[in-house]
Amino acid sequence: MRAPRIVVFAGSIRTGSYSARLAALAARELALMECEPVLLSLADYPLPIYDADLEAESGVPEPARQLRDQLASADGVFIATPEYNAGFPPLLKNAIDWASRVRGGEGDAFKGPVYAIGSTSPGGLGGYRASMMLRQTLALGLNVLVLAEQVMVAGAANAFTEDGDFKDERALERLRAVMSTLIEQAALRAGLRA
Ligand SMILES: Cc1cc2nc3c(=O)[nH]c(=O)nc-3n(C[C@H](O)[C@H](O)[C@H](O)COP(=O)(O)O)c2cc1C
């Protein structure tokens, strides 16, 4: 039986991004577990700001189709989001909005995979408010099954070593536990495990 495919990406393409570091660490930990991790960057899916007139004139841009296909082929998805003004950033919202406009294609990008959320912030709340907004968009807006368990990284500027590990062993344990639950739930939903 095949291993569950887990797509991982961050809601930031900033050089040195904390959420991209969280995504990379999650993918590294997933690679040690029974799954097939796929680490994406939204930099590879450049999209104009969603505009219904643009969509009516030119259809959905190809990168949105490609992103949607990646999500639809996943059994699980882990999104690591930064926090902008108590919400999640427009880069991520725009990517989700465009992907949600794709019609046709195999599978379903949002009703297929199980999603898990991570958030980072240099502040003390760990991007909690961004994670709640992302949860609302996914669960209420797109009917996604989102795990209750999530990862929040506060003080993100000092949370990582130069090698991309967490400095705090408990944070690593938390990330591993959430990734393990994501694999388990993704495999169950995809019928890969009894
Ligand atoms: C427009 C804007 C708004 C921000 N608002 C918040 C905020 O509400 N809470 C917070 O913790 N950090 C906030 N920040 C700081 C970001 O957490 C910080 O820039 C972080 O490095 C961005 O994530 P990244 O490292 O993954 O790119 C904000 C940054 C920007 C540019």
Ligand as a Chemical Component Dictionary entry (heavy atoms), coordinates in Angstrom:
data_LIG
# 
_chem_comp.id                   LIG 
_chem_comp.type                 NON-POLYMER 
_chem_comp.pdbx_formal_charge   0 
_chem_comp.three_letter_code    LIG 
# 
loop_
_chem_comp_atom.comp_id 
_chem_comp_atom.atom_id 
_chem_comp_atom.alt_atom_id 
_chem_comp_atom.type_symbol 
_chem_comp_atom.charge 
_chem_comp_atom.model_Cartn_x 
_chem_comp_atom.model_Cartn_y 
_chem_comp_atom.model_Cartn_z 
_chem_comp_atom.pdbx_ordinal 
LIG C1  C1  C 0 1.940  43.976 7.261  1  
LIG C2  C2  C 0 2.507  43.241 8.437  2  
LIG C3  C3  C 0 1.713  43.028 9.534  3  
LIG C4  C4  C 0 2.200  42.303 10.632 4  
LIG N1  N1  N 0 1.355  42.033 11.680 5  
LIG C5  C5  C 0 1.752  41.172 12.637 6  
LIG C6  C6  C 0 0.832  40.713 13.617 7  
LIG O1  O1  O 0 -0.328 41.054 13.646 8  
LIG N2  N2  N 0 1.286  39.833 14.546 9  
LIG C7  C7  C 0 2.573  39.389 14.547 10 
LIG O2  O2  O 0 2.917  38.579 15.396 11 
LIG N3  N3  N 0 3.482  39.801 13.612 12 
LIG C8  C8  C 0 3.092  40.680 12.665 13 
LIG N4  N4  N 0 3.974  41.087 11.703 14 
LIG C9  C9  C 0 5.358  40.647 11.775 15 
LIG C10 C10 C 0 5.537  39.314 11.090 16 
LIG O3  O3  O 0 5.193  38.295 11.985 17 
LIG C11 C11 C 0 6.994  39.163 10.649 18 
LIG O4  O4  O 0 7.259  40.111 9.624  19 
LIG C12 C12 C 0 7.321  37.772 10.173 20 
LIG O5  O5  O 0 8.722  37.689 9.976  21 
LIG C13 C13 C 0 6.597  37.418 8.876  22 
LIG O6  O6  O 0 6.630  36.023 8.668  23 
LIG P1  P1  P 0 7.779  35.294 7.829  24 
LIG O7  O7  O 0 9.038  35.371 8.669  25 
LIG O8  O8  O 0 7.309  33.885 7.665  26 
LIG O9  O9  O 0 7.936  36.012 6.518  27 
LIG C14 C14 C 0 3.525  41.829 10.629 28 
LIG C15 C15 C 0 4.333  42.064 9.498  29 
LIG C16 C16 C 0 3.834  42.751 8.414  30 
LIG C17 C17 C 0 4.705  42.962 7.196  31 
# 
loop_
_chem_comp_bond.comp_id 
_chem_comp_bond.atom_id_1 
_chem_comp_bond.atom_id_2 
_chem_comp_bond.value_order 
_chem_comp_bond.pdbx_ordinal 
LIG C1  C2  SING 1  
LIG C2  C3  SING 2  
LIG C2  C16 DOUB 3  
LIG C3  C4  DOUB 4  
LIG C4  N1  SING 5  
LIG C4  C14 SING 6  
LIG N1  C5  DOUB 7  
LIG C5  C6  SING 8  
LIG C5  C8  SING 9  
LIG C6  O1  DOUB 10 
LIG C6  N2  SING 11 
LIG N2  C7  SING 12 
LIG C7  O2  DOUB 13 
LIG C7  N3  SING 14 
LIG N3  C8  DOUB 15 
LIG C8  N4  SING 16 
LIG N4  C9  SING 17 
LIG N4  C14 SING 18 
LIG C9  C10 SING 19 
LIG C10 O3  SING 20 
LIG C10 C11 SING 21 
LIG C11 O4  SING 22 
LIG C11 C12 SING 23 
LIG C12 O5  SING 24 
LIG C12 C13 SING 25 
LIG C13 O6  SING 26 
LIG O6  P1  SING 27 
LIG P1  O7  DOUB 28 
LIG P1  O8  SING 29 
LIG P1  O9  SING 30 
LIG C14 C15 DOUB 31 
LIG C15 C16 SING 32 
LIG C16 C17 SING 33 
# 
